[in-house]
């Protein structure tokens, strides 16, 4: 059977809509297939299950995040300003999916899960997210030490994951607590990067980034 691009895209579109409207746990492959107008067996030809559709969600969110964030980056601006713009743009993009964040988190948190942002299956979306952080650093006047320059984008992405985790559990109106977290976290992150030029701090930051590298490697994800 030849895979039809239009059918695949229709399955993704329906799945993401149902995730938003009814939540991750309540959405079944059967319902996705029915509303997309394909047989259940045919839907499994395109996607083995909901976890594979989650990776499509990751990609959709990352593409939209880049679309919103990149025009906000200013050449020569402070890292604090550029990073703040990127993180707040990410919250804007995730907002429509807030209703099912809690239930989805249960399946995405374990490192062994294919839905984990650290899993090999999530590598395409993860690479896009890290690249956005790399561009944020490149556009900003503040830089870290040359020895860590290639690894700082990954560290910023992990900080963003921490913001996302808080966002999932944030019941405040208009994500006020998560917005406040971003406003408080950004100065801490940028000061840490400034201090990383000192030998002692550079070594500590290098250890942290090394730990992140382990978590995102195939070995670190238990695969």
Backbone as numpy.savetxt, mean C-alpha at the origin, in Angstrom:
# Nx Ny Nz CAx CAy CAz Cx Cy Cz
-8.69 -22.44 -23.52 -9.54 -21.24 -23.52 -8.65 -19.98 -23.52
-8.98 -19.05 -24.38 -8.24 -17.78 -24.44 -8.86 -16.81 -23.44
-8.03 -16.23 -22.62 -8.53 -15.29 -21.62 -8.89 -13.96 -22.27
-10.11 -13.53 -21.99 -10.63 -12.29 -22.57 -10.35 -11.14 -21.61
-9.66 -10.12 -22.10 -9.29 -8.99 -21.25 -10.52 -8.29 -20.70
-11.56 -8.14 -21.52 -12.77 -7.44 -21.07 -13.45 -8.21 -19.94
-13.47 -9.53 -20.03 -14.07 -10.33 -18.96 -13.28 -10.20 -17.67
-11.98 -10.25 -17.79 -11.13 -10.10 -16.61 -11.36 -8.76 -15.94
-11.38 -7.71 -16.74 -11.58 -6.37 -16.20 -12.96 -6.23 -15.55
-13.97 -6.88 -16.14 -15.31 -6.83 -15.57 -15.35 -7.53 -14.21
-14.68 -8.66 -14.09 -14.61 -9.36 -12.81 -13.94 -8.50 -11.75
-12.87 -7.84 -12.12 -12.16 -6.97 -11.17 -13.06 -5.80 -10.75
-13.71 -5.18 -11.71 -14.58 -4.04 -11.41 -15.71 -4.43 -10.46
-16.35 -5.56 -10.73 -17.45 -6.02 -9.89 -16.94 -6.37 -8.50
-15.82 -7.08 -8.43 -15.27 -7.48 -7.13 -14.95 -6.28 -6.26
-14.31 -5.27 -6.82 -13.95 -4.10 -6.02 -15.19 -3.34 -5.57
-16.21 -3.30 -6.41 -17.45 -2.64 -6.01 -18.11 -3.39 -4.86
-18.15 -4.71 -4.95 -18.76 -5.49 -3.88 -17.94 -5.42 -2.60
-16.62 -5.39 -2.73 -15.78 -5.22 -1.54 -16.16 -3.92 -0.82
-16.34 -2.85 -1.59 -16.68 -1.55 -1.01 -18.07 -1.57 -0.39
-19.02 -2.16 -1.09 -20.42 -2.09 -0.66 -20.77 -3.08 0.44
-20.26 -4.31 0.34 -20.69 -5.38 1.25 -19.59 -5.92 2.14
-18.35 -5.55 1.87 -17.25 -6.04 2.69 -16.57 -7.25 2.06
-15.36 -7.51 2.52 -14.55 -8.58 1.95 -15.11 -9.95 2.29
-15.46 -10.17 3.56 -15.93 -11.49 3.98 -17.27 -11.84 3.33
-18.14 -10.87 3.17 -19.48 -11.14 2.64 -19.50 -11.34 1.14
-18.44 -10.96 0.48 -18.39 -11.09 -0.98 -17.86 -12.47 -1.36
-18.62 -13.19 -2.14 -18.21 -14.53 -2.57 -17.85 -14.52 -4.05
-17.06 -15.50 -4.44 -16.71 -15.63 -5.85 -17.96 -15.88 -6.69
-18.92 -16.62 -6.14 -20.15 -16.89 -6.87 -20.89 -15.59 -7.18
-20.97 -14.69 -6.18 -21.68 -13.44 -6.42 -20.92 -12.54 -7.40
-19.61 -12.54 -7.27 -18.80 -11.76 -8.21 -19.06 -12.24 -9.64
-19.05 -13.57 -9.82 -19.27 -14.13 -11.15 -20.67 -13.79 -11.66
-21.66 -13.94 -10.80 -23.04 -13.69 -11.21 -23.23 -12.25 -11.67
-22.73 -11.31 -10.88 -22.93 -9.90 -11.22 -22.06 -9.46 -12.39
-21.00 -10.22 -12.65 -20.16 -9.91 -13.81 -20.70 -10.57 -15.08
-21.72 -11.46 -14.90 -22.32 -12.10 -16.06 -21.52 -13.24 -16.62
-20.72 -13.92 -15.76 -19.96 -15.08 -16.21 -20.26 -16.25 -15.29
-19.96 -17.44 -15.74 -20.18 -18.62 -14.90 -19.14 -18.66 -13.79
-19.48 -19.36 -12.70 -18.53 -19.47 -11.60 -17.25 -20.17 -12.06
-17.41 -21.22 -12.86 -16.24 -21.93 -13.36 -15.36 -21.03 -14.21
-15.98 -20.19 -15.01 -15.21 -19.27 -15.86 -14.48 -18.23 -15.02
-15.10 -17.78 -13.93 -14.45 -16.79 -13.07 -13.18 -17.36 -12.45
-13.22 -18.66 -12.12 -12.03 -19.29 -11.54 -10.94 -19.50 -12.58
-11.29 -19.43 -13.83 -10.27 -19.49 -14.88 -9.41 -18.22 -14.86
-10.03 -17.11 -14.46 -9.31 -15.85 -14.40 -8.66 -15.61 -13.04
-9.36 -15.98 -11.97 -8.86 -15.75 -10.62 -9.13 -16.98 -9.76
-8.11 -17.45 -9.06 -8.24 -18.66 -8.25 -9.13 -18.43 -7.02
-9.31 -17.18 -6.64 -10.13 -16.86 -5.48 -10.06 -15.39 -5.14
-10.65 -15.03 -4.00 -10.72 -13.62 -3.62 -9.33 -13.03 -3.36
-8.40 -13.87 -2.86 -7.07 -13.34 -2.58 -6.41 -12.77 -3.83
-6.61 -13.44 -4.96 -6.03 -12.92 -6.20 -6.68 -11.60 -6.59
-7.95 -11.45 -6.30 -8.63 -10.18 -6.59 -8.15 -9.08 -5.65
-7.71 -9.46 -4.45 -7.15 -8.47 -3.53 -5.91 -7.83 -4.14
-5.11 -8.62 -4.85 -3.92 -8.06 -5.49 -4.31 -7.06 -6.58
-5.43 -7.31 -7.22 -5.93 -6.32 -8.18 -6.33 -5.04 -7.46
-6.91 -5.19 -6.27 -7.24 -4.02 -5.46 -5.99 -3.24 -5.12
-4.95 -3.94 -4.70 -3.69 -3.26 -4.38 -3.21 -2.45 -5.58
-3.27 -3.04 -6.76 -2.78 -2.35 -7.96 -3.64 -1.14 -8.30
-4.95 -1.30 -8.18 -5.86 -0.18 -8.46 -5.56 0.99 -7.51
-5.42 0.67 -6.22 -5.15 1.71 -5.22 -3.82 2.38 -5.49
-2.80 1.59 -5.81 -1.47 2.17 -6.04 -1.47 3.06 -7.28
-2.15 2.63 -8.32 -2.21 3.47 -9.53 -2.90 4.80 -9.24
-4.02 4.74 -8.51 -4.73 5.97 -8.21 -3.93 6.84 -7.25
-3.21 6.20 -6.32 -2.38 6.97 -5.39 -1.32 7.76 -6.16
-0.68 7.11 -7.11 0.33 7.80 -7.92 -0.30 8.94 -8.71
-1.46 8.69 -9.29 -2.14 9.71 -10.09 -2.45 10.95 -9.26
-2.86 10.73 -8.01 -3.21 11.87 -7.15 -1.98 12.53 -6.55
-0.99 11.73 -6.18 0.12 12.26 -5.40 1.19 12.96 -6.23
1.53 12.40 -7.38 2.65 12.94 -8.15 2.46 14.42 -8.51
1.26 14.86 -8.93 1.12 16.30 -9.22 1.29 17.19 -7.99
1.20 16.62 -6.79 1.34 17.40 -5.57 2.80 17.58 -5.15
3.69 16.76 -5.70 5.10 16.85 -5.35 5.73 18.08 -5.99
6.51 18.80 -5.18 7.14 20.02 -5.68 8.66 19.87 -5.64
9.29 20.18 -6.75 10.75 20.12 -6.81 11.37 21.07 -5.80
12.28 20.56 -5.01 12.99 21.40 -4.05 12.23 21.72 -2.79
11.01 21.16 -2.64 10.26 21.38 -1.40 10.86 20.54 -0.28
10.49 20.84 0.94 10.99 20.05 2.05 10.42 18.64 1.96
11.16 17.68 2.46 10.67 16.31 2.49 9.39 16.23 3.31
9.32 17.02 4.37 8.12 17.01 5.21 6.88 17.40 4.41
7.00 18.44 3.59 5.85 18.88 2.80 5.46 17.85 1.76
6.45 17.33 1.04 6.15 16.36 -0.01 5.62 15.05 0.57
6.22 14.59 1.65 5.78 13.33 2.25 4.38 13.47 2.82
4.10 14.60 3.43 2.76 14.83 3.97 1.72 14.80 2.86
2.03 15.43 1.74 1.10 15.43 0.61 0.84 14.02 0.10
1.89 13.21 0.03 1.75 11.84 -0.47 0.93 10.99 0.49
1.18 11.10 1.78 0.45 10.28 2.75 -1.03 10.67 2.82
-1.30 11.96 2.80 -2.70 12.39 2.83 -3.43 11.98 1.54
-2.73 12.03 0.42 -3.33 11.56 -0.84 -3.67 10.08 -0.75
-2.81 9.31 -0.09 -3.09 7.90 0.09 -4.35 7.65 0.89
-4.56 8.43 1.92 -5.79 8.31 2.72 -7.02 8.65 1.89
-6.90 9.65 1.04 -8.01 10.01 0.16 -8.38 8.84 -0.76
-7.36 8.18 -1.30 -7.59 7.08 -2.22 -8.22 5.88 -1.51
-7.80 5.61 -0.29 -8.31 4.44 0.43 -9.70 4.63 1.01
-10.14 5.87 1.10 -11.40 6.15 1.79 -12.59 5.31 1.32
-12.80 5.11 0.02 -13.96 4.32 -0.41 -13.95 2.88 0.08
-12.77 2.37 0.48 -12.66 0.98 0.90 -12.64 0.83 2.42
-12.95 1.89 3.11 -12.83 1.88 4.56 -13.79 0.90 5.23
-14.95 0.67 4.63 -15.98 -0.15 5.27 -15.56 -1.60 5.46
-14.67 -2.11 4.62 -14.30 -3.51 4.77 -12.85 -3.67 5.25
-12.23 -2.58 5.67 -10.84 -2.64 6.09 -10.60 -3.59 7.25
-11.48 -3.56 8.24 -11.29 -4.39 9.43 -11.33 -5.87 9.13
-12.34 -6.30 8.36 -12.45 -7.72 8.04 -11.32 -8.18 7.12
-10.92 -7.32 6.21 -9.83 -7.68 5.32 -8.50 -7.80 6.07
-8.32 -6.98 7.09 -7.07 -6.97 7.84 -6.77 -8.34 8.44
-7.79 -9.07 8.85 -7.59 -10.37 9.45 -6.88 -11.34 8.51
-7.13 -11.22 7.23 -6.49 -12.12 6.27 -5.17 -11.58 5.75
-4.98 -10.26 5.82 -3.79 -9.65 5.23 -2.62 -9.54 6.20
-2.88 -9.56 7.52 -1.81 -9.34 8.48 -0.76 -10.46 8.54
-1.15 -11.73 8.57 -0.12 -12.77 8.69 0.86 -12.72 7.51
2.17 -12.78 7.81 3.16 -12.72 6.75 3.03 -13.88 5.77
2.47 -15.01 6.24 2.32 -16.17 5.38 1.16 -16.02 4.40
0.30 -15.05 4.63 -0.86 -14.86 3.77 -0.45 -14.29 2.42
-1.06 -14.80 1.35 -0.77 -14.22 0.03 -1.31 -12.80 -0.09
-2.23 -12.43 0.82 -2.78 -11.07 0.82 -1.90 -10.08 1.58
-0.87 -10.59 2.26 0.02 -9.69 3.00 0.73 -8.75 2.04
0.86 -7.47 2.40 1.61 -6.55 1.53 3.08 -6.92 1.40
3.57 -7.83 2.27 4.96 -8.27 2.21 5.12 -9.54 1.37
4.04 -10.13 0.90 4.12 -11.41 0.21 4.69 -11.25 -1.20
5.28 -12.33 -1.73 5.76 -12.27 -3.12 4.64 -11.93 -4.10
3.42 -12.40 -3.80 2.29 -12.13 -4.69 1.94 -10.65 -4.76
2.32 -9.89 -3.73 2.02 -8.46 -3.67 3.15 -7.60 -4.23
4.14 -8.24 -4.84 5.36 -7.51 -5.22 5.10 -6.38 -6.22
4.18 -6.58 -7.16 3.95 -5.55 -8.18 3.41 -4.27 -7.55
2.41 -4.40 -6.69 1.85 -3.23 -6.01 2.87 -2.63 -5.05
3.61 -3.50 -4.36 4.62 -3.01 -3.42 5.70 -2.21 -4.15
6.13 -2.70 -5.29 7.15 -1.98 -6.07 6.64 -0.60 -6.49
5.36 -0.52 -6.87 4.79 0.77 -7.24 4.78 1.73 -6.06
4.43 1.21 -4.88 4.36 2.05 -3.69 5.74 2.55 -3.29
6.72 1.65 -3.32 8.09 2.04 -2.97 8.62 3.05 -3.98
8.29 2.87 -5.25 8.75 3.82 -6.27 8.17 5.21 -6.05
6.93 5.28 -5.56 6.34 6.59 -5.25 7.11 7.26 -4.12
7.54 6.49 -3.13 8.35 7.06 -2.05 9.72 7.48 -2.57
10.25 6.73 -3.51 11.54 7.10 -4.11 11.42 8.44 -4.84
10.34 8.61 -5.57 10.11 9.88 -6.27 9.92 11.02 -5.28
9.26 10.74 -4.17 9.07 11.76 -3.13 10.41 12.24 -2.60
11.33 11.32 -2.37 12.67 11.69 -1.91 13.42 12.47 -2.98
13.32 12.03 -4.22 14.05 12.69 -5.30 13.59 14.13 -5.51
12.30 14.37 -5.33 11.75 15.71 -5.53 12.09 16.65 -4.37
12.47 16.11 -3.23 12.65 16.90 -2.02 14.10 17.34 -1.86
14.28 18.46 -1.17 15.63 18.97 -1.00 16.39 18.21 0.08
15.67 17.59 1.00 16.32 16.84 2.07 16.62 15.43 1.60
17.85 15.00 1.78 18.25 13.65 1.39 18.90 12.95 2.58
18.85 11.66 2.57 19.54 10.87 3.57 20.97 10.59 3.12
21.73 9.84 3.90 23.10 9.51 3.50 23.11 8.66 2.24
24.15 8.83 1.44 24.24 8.11 0.17 24.20 6.60 0.36
24.76 6.12 1.47 24.82 4.68 1.72 23.44 4.06 1.91
22.45 4.88 2.26 21.11 4.37 2.49 20.10 4.88 1.47
20.57 5.64 0.50 19.65 6.32 -0.42 18.73 5.34 -1.14
19.26 4.20 -1.55 18.45 3.25 -2.32 17.45 2.50 -1.45
17.62 2.56 -0.13 16.78 1.76 0.76 15.77 2.60 1.55
15.97 3.90 1.58 15.04 4.76 2.30 13.61 4.71 1.75
13.41 4.61 0.43 12.03 4.52 -0.05 11.25 3.36 0.57
11.92 2.23 0.77 11.24 1.09 1.39 10.88 1.41 2.83
11.76 2.10 3.52 11.47 2.47 4.91 10.27 3.42 4.97
10.18 4.35 4.06 9.03 5.27 4.02 7.74 4.51 3.71
7.85 3.51 2.85 6.67 2.71 2.55 6.18 1.96 3.78
7.11 1.43 4.58 6.72 0.73 5.80 6.06 1.69 6.78
6.56 2.92 6.86 5.92 3.93 7.71 4.49 4.17 7.23
4.30 4.18 5.92 2.96 4.37 5.36 2.06 3.18 5.69
2.63 1.98 5.72 1.84 0.82 6.14 1.34 0.99 7.57
2.18 1.56 8.42 1.75 1.83 9.80 0.58 2.78 9.83
0.61 3.80 8.99 -0.52 4.73 8.88 -1.77 3.99 8.41
-1.59 3.09 7.43 -2.72 2.33 6.91 -3.34 1.45 7.99
-2.50 0.83 8.80 -3.01 -0.01 9.89 -3.85 0.81 10.86
-3.39 2.00 11.18 -4.17 2.88 12.06 -5.47 3.28 11.38
-5.42 3.55 10.09 -6.60 3.96 9.33 -7.69 2.89 9.38
-7.27 1.63 9.30 -8.24 0.53 9.33 -9.04 0.53 10.62
-8.42 0.88 11.73 -9.08 0.83 13.04 -9.60 2.19 13.48
-9.51 3.19 12.63 -9.88 4.56 13.00 -11.38 4.77 12.78
-12.11 4.92 13.87 -13.55 5.14 13.78 -13.95 6.60 13.83
-12.98 7.50 13.83 -13.30 8.93 13.92 -13.86 9.45 12.61
-14.64 10.52 12.69 -15.22 11.13 11.50 -14.13 11.66 10.59
-14.29 11.38 9.30 -13.36 11.91 8.28 -11.91 11.55 8.56
-11.70 10.41 9.23 -10.34 9.92 9.48 -9.49 10.93 10.26
-10.11 11.67 11.15 -9.39 12.74 11.83 -8.16 12.24 12.58
-8.31 11.11 13.28 -7.18 10.62 14.07 -6.02 10.17 13.17
-6.36 9.55 12.05 -5.29 9.13 11.14 -4.63 10.33 10.47
-5.43 11.33 10.14 -4.85 12.56 9.58 -3.89 13.20 10.60
-4.29 13.19 11.87 -3.43 13.75 12.92 -2.16 12.91 13.07
-2.29 11.60 12.92 -1.12 10.73 12.98 -0.13 11.08 11.88
-0.63 11.28 10.68 0.26 11.66 9.57 0.98 12.97 9.89
0.23 13.95 10.39 0.83 15.26 10.70 1.89 15.15 11.80
1.71 14.20 12.71 2.70 14.03 13.77 3.85 13.13 13.35
3.58 12.16 12.48 4.61 11.21 12.07 5.62 11.81 11.10
5.15 12.63 10.19 6.03 13.17 9.15 7.24 13.91 9.74
7.08 14.81 10.72 8.26 15.48 11.28 9.24 14.49 11.94
8.70 13.46 12.58 9.57 12.47 13.22 10.40 11.73 12.17
9.74 11.34 11.08 10.44 10.60 10.02 11.51 11.48 9.38
11.16 12.71 9.07 12.13 13.58 8.39 13.30 13.95 9.30
13.05 14.12 10.59 14.14 14.39 11.53 15.06 13.17 11.65
14.46 11.99 11.65 15.26 10.76 11.73 16.17 10.63 10.52
15.64 10.97 9.34 16.46 10.90 8.13 17.60 11.92 8.19
17.32 13.11 8.73 18.37 14.12 8.88 19.47 13.63 9.82
19.06 13.02 10.94 20.02 12.51 11.92 20.80 11.32 11.40
20.26 10.65 10.36 20.93 9.45 9.85 22.27 9.76 9.21
22.57 11.05 9.01 23.89 11.41 8.51 24.96 11.24 9.58
24.55 11.19 10.83 25.49 10.93 11.91 25.83 9.44 11.95
27.07 9.06 12.19 27.47 7.65 12.13 26.62 6.72 12.99
26.36 7.12 14.24 25.61 6.24 15.13 24.18 6.05 14.63
23.52 7.14 14.26 22.14 7.06 13.78 22.07 6.35 12.44
23.10 6.53 11.61 23.10 5.87 10.31 23.14 4.36 10.47
23.91 3.90 11.44 23.98 2.46 11.69 22.65 1.91 12.17
21.98 2.66 13.05 20.69 2.21 13.55 19.65 2.16 12.44
19.62 3.20 11.63 18.66 3.24 10.53 18.96 2.13 9.53
20.23 1.86 9.32 20.61 0.77 8.43 20.11 -0.57 8.94
20.17 -0.77 10.26 19.65 -2.01 10.84 18.15 -2.14 10.62
17.45 -1.02 10.78 15.99 -1.04 10.59 15.65 -1.38 9.14
16.34 -0.74 8.21 16.08 -1.01 6.79 16.43 -2.45 6.45
17.50 -2.97 7.06 17.86 -4.36 6.84 16.77 -5.31 7.29
16.14 -4.97 8.41 15.03 -5.79 8.90 13.86 -5.74 7.92
13.58 -4.56 7.38 12.52 -4.42 6.40 12.84 -5.24 5.15
14.10 -5.22 4.72 14.50 -6.01 3.57 14.22 -7.49 3.79
14.48 -7.95 5.01 14.22 -9.35 5.33 12.74 -9.67 5.25
11.92 -8.75 5.74 10.47 -8.98 5.73 9.91 -9.02 4.32
10.50 -8.28 3.41 9.96 -8.22 2.06 10.60 -9.23 1.12
11.59 -9.97 1.62 12.23 -10.97 0.79 11.39 -12.24 0.77
11.64 -13.10 -0.18 10.90 -14.36 -0.27 11.14 -15.21 0.95
12.35 -15.22 1.46 12.66 -16.00 2.64 11.92 -15.45 3.84
11.90 -14.10 3.96 11.26 -13.49 5.11 9.78 -13.72 5.14
9.16 -13.94 3.98 7.70 -14.14 3.95 7.32 -15.59 4.14
8.34 -16.42 4.38 8.06 -17.82 4.65 7.78 -18.64 3.42
8.24 -18.16 2.25 7.99 -18.87 1.00 9.30 -19.35 0.39
